[in-house]
Amino acid sequence: MADIFDEINEDLKRDQMQELWSRYGKYVIIAVLLVVIGVGARQGYAAWQDRQATEAAAIYHQALKADDSVAALTAQLDTLSPGYAMLAQFRIAATQAENKDFVAAEANYLALSTDPDVKPLYQQAAILLSVMNAPASRKHDELAARLTDLESQAGPWQSMALEQAAGLALRSGDRKAAMIKYESLAGLSDIPAGVRQRARQMVQILKG
């Protein structure tokens, strides 16, 4: 009798499975297909990204070897991946500064500092570099205004911003403002010992 009941249970289970499959089978198939397509798409996209990065790296380094790297990089900006395009823009500005074309260098750094496709960390670096490579004709107060946010914002650029701002204050003749900035710089916890020592020395000089 037990065997008969087992057979009946098996038949019932089989009937239930067939009914469930006839009702929901197509949805199971669709779900499986979506998973397979999704995995394939991710793998394909990752492979495409790798190819794009490799091609962008080759284009970038080839442009650097050109006699006029600024022109070569500028011509290739639209073909580069976002990361290499940003790197190329920084390199263009740096080369312009090396060639004493500070007006162009400053303009390019300022463009990077407001580019929504550039991460805030690099936007801040661009602001700092725009001050460090500004033409001599630029007014001190205009440059100092660019540094205001960086001076009070903890991060990798704060100490450099304070030191630049202190130097600008000195060049404009404002010794008091310069001393305050050097004191703030010396009070930062996470800066190289040499920077702290230099800031303290400047404070002593200005006090004397």
Buried (B, 14 or more C-beta within 10 A) or exposed (E): EEEEEEEEEEEEEEEEEEEEEEEEEEEEEEEEEEEEEEEEEEEEEEEEEEEBEEBBBEBBEEBEEEEEBBEBBBEBBEEBBEEBBBBBBBBBBBBBBEEEBBBBBBBBBBBBBEBEEBEEEBBBBBBBBBBBBBEEEBEBEEBBEBBEEBBEEEEEBBBBBBBBBBBBBBEBEBEEBBBBBBBBBBEBEEBEEEBBEBBBEBBEEBEE
